[in-house]
Amino acid sequence: EGSSAIGGLRSGEKAARLVAVSPCQTRVRTSQPVFTWKIDDPSTELKLTVYGASATVWQTEVSNATRVKYPADAPALKTGVSYSWTLETTDPLVSPPLRTPASFFELMAPADATTLDLDLSQLDANKPGPVTYHLTRASLYFDRGLVDEAITETENALAADPDNQSLRTILARLYAETGRTQDAITELNKT
């Protein structure tokens, strides 16, 4: 039995991958964030755990999914609290077990969200070209700690100008900031 595990090592078998995608090292605008991740086999049984300042806030088991929305009936998330979340395999046959490092997030204060909405509506009223538009939105989000939204807007800017190496570098830096090292490396290799 032990030789099959060693055989996998000798053959250069790749380790399975489980990566937290969002929210990671960011603020969120909603009290019901959507947790997203990448995994080689989405049918893998996982446990998602959200931690507060001193205790577990909420936990759920998932399989056949790469995203879960924080439910309305779970304990309310509060502004000013740093939350973290992890994913880990629950199937004892998954060896070695997979576990993500803790990813942190904080709920944005309503006043900050209102100011952001005002800035976004002013940008929409004077909508520049697509690259400038998405990059300006990315900057507004980033300045308020909404790194995941900044990533999405930078991806949109890059989609509008796929040969723009500066945008690719910005996107790689944003990925790296949120712990998505492999995504950052992939982007930098395209430059």
Secondary structure as UniProt FT lines:
FT   HELIX           2..10
FT   TURN            11..12
FT   STRAND          18..22
FT   STRAND          26..28
FT   STRAND          34..39
FT   TURN            42..43
FT   STRAND          46..51
FT   STRAND          56..62
FT   STRAND          67..69
FT   TURN            72..73
FT   STRAND          82..89
FT   TURN            92..93
FT   STRAND          103..107
FT   HELIX           110..125
FT   HELIX           130..143
FT   TURN            144..145
FT   HELIX           147..160
FT   TURN            162..163
FT   HELIX           165..177
FT   TURN            178..179
FT   HELIX           181..189
//
